[in-house]
Amino acid sequence: MAKTQVQSKDITVPLVAIATGSILCVPVLLETTSLPAQLFHQWVTMYAYGHRVLPGLAIITCLIYLGVAFTRRTRNDAWVRYGLAGIVTVSIVPFTLIFMVSTNNTLFGLERDARVAGLVTTDIETGKELVTWWSRLHLMRSMLPLVGTVIGVTAVVDEVKM
């Protein structure tokens, strides 16, 4: 049982990293950037760093939870919660596709126009509003792995009690 506790704890820390884009990075961008082209470039850079790591973290975490669910399926009912924790965690992917792609594409397009054509089609306030909207969506998306972690921890706690 102790090994399961360590695994859940180890899963929680990296998933908190998902929210740092909204909690730490975006406020810095909004407070320190006065040019739309710079804001869009910084957002694209921040997005690229997160995109390289965070979807993979969610998928790996899901696979860990599903692996634990598979090994527990004949022992007790906790396996259902482990499986649910994995599914909730990886649901950041469909959330992104359903709710965030249009905002992402708009920001990518504004950055590309500024970089390639030197064309800035929006003022800094409109740019900041768009990045703020993305940040809110991102924070909502960040709650999914947190909820998955809570579900996983409740399964661990119940198993420890058994």
KEZA-341949 format. One record per residue: residue in three letters; z, x, y of N, C-alpha, C, O in turn. Coordinates in steps of 0.001 Angstrom, whole numbers, plus 500000, padded with zeros to 6 digits. Layout:
% KEZA-341949
ALAZXYZXYZXYZXY/...
END
This chain:
% KEZA-341949
MET500000500811498798500000500000500000500000500853501265499351500491502247/ALA500703501962501263500782502810502452499400503294502869499114503397504062/LYS498546503589501903497200504055502230496422502976502987495684503298503919/THR496568501722502614495905500630503316496395500542504753495597500307505661/GLN497702500728504978498231500696506333497596501787507186497223501535508331/VAL497472502967506655496874504067507400495426503745507729494971504013508841/GLN494696503174506777493295502848507027493165501837508164492302502004509025/SER493990500803508192493903499812509259494235500432510604493585500135511606/LYS495235501283510629495604501957511871494464502857512340494149502892513529/ASP493850503579511416492753504475511772491534503706512271490772504227513086/ILE491340502499511804490216501670512235490444501168513660489492501070514434/THR491677500852514014491981500256515308491637501175516465491035500729517442/VAL491999502427516382491820503346517503490357503482517916490066503337519103/PRO489412503754517001488020503871517450487462502575518028486629502612518934/LEU487906501441517522487349500186518014487787499883519436487074499201520172/VAL488951500383519829489380500219521210488403500932522144488255500548523304/ALA487742501962521640486767502704522443485642501806522938485047502085523979/ILE485344500752522226484261499858522630484537499258524009483621499126524821/ALA485774498900524275486117498257525546486131499223526722486121498778527869/THR486153500524526478486262501471527589485080501403528546485223501742529720/GLY483926500976528073482790500816528976483111499865530109482782500136531264/SER483753498748529788484102497761530805485373498115531556485482497864532757/ILE486326498693530856487637498941531460487653500200532319488283500217533376/LEU486969501251531879487019502527532593485709502902533274485702503247534456/CYS484619502838532549483348503382533057482725502540534164482382503067535222/VAL482577501258533938481904500413534929482644500405536269481988500507537306/PRO483973500289536303484638500356537609484353501657538368484206501645539590/VAL484276502768537650483944504037538306482531503975538877482302504399540009/LEU481586503452538104480209503325538600480155502459539857479494502808540835/LEU480854501334539819480794500397540937481445500958542199480995500677543310/GLU482497501745542031483212502277543193482574503532543778482786503836544952/THR481810504256542995481313505556543461479809505599543704479280506641544092/THR479122504504543487477664504507543610477237503633544780477671502488544905/SER476379504187545641475912503418546797474403503172546774473877502458547628/LEU473711503757545806472262503585545701471913502835544419472394503199543346/PRO471088501799544511470734501036543312470124501896542211470491501751541045/ALA469208502782542556468556503609541529469579504456540780469494504618539562/GLN470549504995541521471596505801540884472464504935539969472800505346538859/LEU472823503748540431473633502833539625472928502500538316473543502541537250/PHE471647502173538390470909501811537183470779503001536239470898502848535024/HIS470537504181536794470447505388535961471786505662535267471815505972534076/GLN472877505551535999474194505790535398474515504749534330475083505076533288/TRP474149503493534593474401502454533589473613502748532312474157502655531211/VAL472327503104532456471495503410531287472081504591530513472085504584529282/THR472570505592531220473182506749530556474440506336529804474627506722528650/MET475313505547530453476531505067529803476174504237528566476772504403527503/TYR475203503352528717474767502512527608474282503375526444474618503110525290/ALA473504504393526744472946505251525691474048505944524898473973506028523672/TYR475067506437525589476180507080524878476892506082523964477191506392522811/GLY477158504893524480477822503881523663476963503420522504477459503214521396/HIS475671503258522760474751502767521732474605503755520576474353503354519440/ARG474764505036520865474673506048519807475831505961518825475669506295517651/VAL476990505522519283478199505603518462478741504241518038479079504047516870/LEU478828503305518964479625502106518728479069501135517687479857500622516892/PRO477770500849517636477308499968516556477592500562515173477964499842514246/GLY477417501860515044477722502521513772479188502414513404479529502214512239/LEU480062502548514406481498502386514156481800500990513627482571500829512681/ALA481189499985514241481423498609513794480914498402512375481568497737511572/ILE479760498962512062479197498813510713480056499542509687480337498999508618/ILE480474500756509998481339501511509075482656500775508869483144500670507743/THR483233500266509958484485499518509849484298498284508979485147497980508140/CYS483202497577509172482896496410508343482813496804506878483373496127506016/LEU482118497890506597481982498339505201483328498722504596483577498462503419/ILE484194499336505392485539499670504896486289498393504543486863498278503460/TYR486279497428505472486961496159505197486376495461503971487118494943503137/LEU485056495448503861484435494798502706484758495543501415484929494923500365/GLY484842496864501490485242497646500318486655497317499882486925497153498692/VAL487562497220500853488946496846500532488970495428499971489683495160499003/ALA488203494519500565488144493141500060487664493123498615488212492403497781/PHE486648493913498324486108493961496966487156494462495973487281493913494878/THR487902495490496341488913496030495413490107495100495256490820495178494256/ARG490338494217496232491500493323496177491157491936495621492056491116495431/ARG489902491664495363489479490299495057490162489685493845490280488462493772/THR490616490496492889491269489930491702492788489985491789493473489432490929/ARG493321490637492805494779490805492905495477489694493664496498489172493217/ASN494926489335494808495595488351495658494578487756496634493390488075496592/ASP495072486890497506494183486220498456493889487040499712493102486607500554/ALA494498488203499852494281489026501050492826489461501174492358489749502275/TRP492114489511500067490722489962500109489872489117501052488938489623501674/VAL490196487827501157489430486943502036489580487403503490488607487439504243/ARG490804487750503869491030488202505244490386489559505509489875489804506602/TYR490410490436504515489725491724504699488225491499504917487613492115505790/GLY487656490624504123486234490314504289485941489689505644484963490040506304/LEU486794488763506051486632488120507357486770489147508483486025489103509461/ALA487717490063508343487901491113509354486628491936509504486225492268510619/GLY486004492260508393484757493021508450483639492258509123482906492810509944/ILE483507490992508778482435490170509353482645489962510852481698490052511632/VAL483886489683511252484174489498512678483888490787513446483336490750514545/THR484264491917512867484047493205513535482564493479513758482164493850514861/VAL481762493303512743480329493617512862479565492544513643478386492720513948/SER480228491444513961479544490388514716479236490804516155478638490030516903/ILE479638492022516553479199492516517864477676492632517915477074492527518984/VAL477062492848516764475600493000516739474905491681517090474091491668518014/PRO475188490570516396474538489322516811474963488867518209474164488270518930/PHE476212489143518601476646488802519957475740489485520976475296488867521944/THR475476490757520745474608491515521648473214490894521699472653490695522776/LEU472667490594520533471308490051520474471207488677521131470203488365521771/ILE472237487866520975472191486501521504472519486448522995471829485771523757/PHE473563487157523414474077486980524768473759488111525747473812487899526959/MET473431489297525255473357490438526164471967491043526344471731491753527322/VAL471061490781525438469758491450525480469027491211526801468429492142527341/SER469060490004527327468316489750528570468897490551529739468145491086530554/THR470215490636529826470839491443530879470524492917530676470183493625531623/ASN470641493375529429470305494771529127468869495079529538468609496086530197/ASN467941494212529149466527494443529463466265494460530967465449495245531449/THR466954493598531703466809493597533162467267494929533743466579495523534574/LEU468434495395533299468951496678533797468048497838533388467796498739534188/PHE467565497824532157466633498877531716465365498866532574464866499920532966/GLY464853497673532861463644497553533671463848498058535095462985498743535644/LEU464986497721535690465275498196537045465398499716537080464932500360538019/GLU466024500282536059466155501746535994464792502395535814464484503389536472/ARG463979501843534931462644502388534672461777502325535928461094503293536263/ASP461803501186536623461020501048537852461440502082538895460597502673539570/ALA462739502291539019463234503261540002462875504689539599462532505508540451/ARG462951504983538326462693506346537838461204506667537830460796507726538307/VAL460401505774537301458976506054537103458169505817538378457374506665538782/ALA458372504683538997457540504311540142458231504538541481457615504375542534/GLY459512504915541445460249505050542694460444503715543384460680503653544591/LEU460344502648542608460400501286543136461793500706542906462232500563541765/VAL462475500378543981463777499727543886463597498311544411463357498099545600/THR463716497348543508463413495959543862464650495137544168464550493930544391/THR465807495765544180467037495025544441467973495879545285467883497106545279/ASP468865495224546007469829495972546809471042496339545958471173495883544822/ILE471910497152546505473056497650545743474002496517545353474569496544544260/GLU474182495531546217475102494432545888474594493619544700475371493256543817/THR473308493334544677472725492615543542472828493459542276473126492940541200/GLY472583494750542407472726495656541265474147495673540736474368495644539525/LYS475112495720541649476523495722541233476899494409540553477659494403539585/GLU476365493297541060476629492000540424476086491975538993476737491461538084/LEU474916492522538807474305492557537475475112493443536521475346493068535372/VAL475533494608536992476340495504536157477706494877535876478243495032534780/THR478268494174536853479548493480536643479392492384535589480262492221534734/TRP478293491635535643478034490600534632477935491230533247478518490725532287/TRP477190492343533144477084493054531869478472493478531392478792493351530209/SER479292493979532308480633494443531959481486493311531390482240493512530437/ARG481365492139531969482128490980531460481661490599530052482477490339529168/LEU480357490570529857479833490285528514480300491349527520480692491038526395/HIS480251492594527952480667493703527091482150493590526730482535493859525592/LEU482972493196527688484397493029527408484623491897526408485462492010525514/MET483869490803526565483967489713525577483559490212524193484222489918523199/ARG482475490961524137482004491513522864483051492452522267483217492504521049/SER483745493179523108484764494126522648485939493435521966486663494054521187/MET486123492162522261487232491432521645486988491163520161487939490978519402/LEU485742491140519749485436490843518343486043491875517394486703491479516433/PRO485853493176517614486518494148516738488042494080516839488743494336515861/LEU488551493736518020489999493594518160490508492446517292491519492584516603/VAL489810491322517326490180490183516475490059490577515003490918490228514194/GLY488997491302514655488851491786513281490019492659512862490497492569511731/THR490476493501513771491622494366513476492879493543513254493639493814512324/VAL493106492546514092494289491690513930494244490989512573495257490918511878/ILE493088490477512198492946489821510890493230490822509773493945490506508822/GLY492676492019509884492909493049508872494369493449508774494890493638507675/VAL495032493579509917496450493961509918497299492865509283498248493165508558/THR496971491597509543497751490527508902497600490575507388498546490278506659/ALA496426490943506917496230491085505467497084492222504927497693492091503865/VAL497134493332505647497951494475505214499420494082505186500125494368504218/VAL499883493430506245501294493037506327501650492104505181502700492263504557/ASP500795491137504897501065490224503781501096490958502451501907490632501584/GLU500228491939502280500234492707501030501499493543500899502038493686499801/VAL501966494085501987503190494890501948504375494014501564505281494472500868/LYS504379492769502005505463491836501684505486491463500207506535491105499672/MET504323491545499540504237491106498135504956492034497207504977491805495998/
END
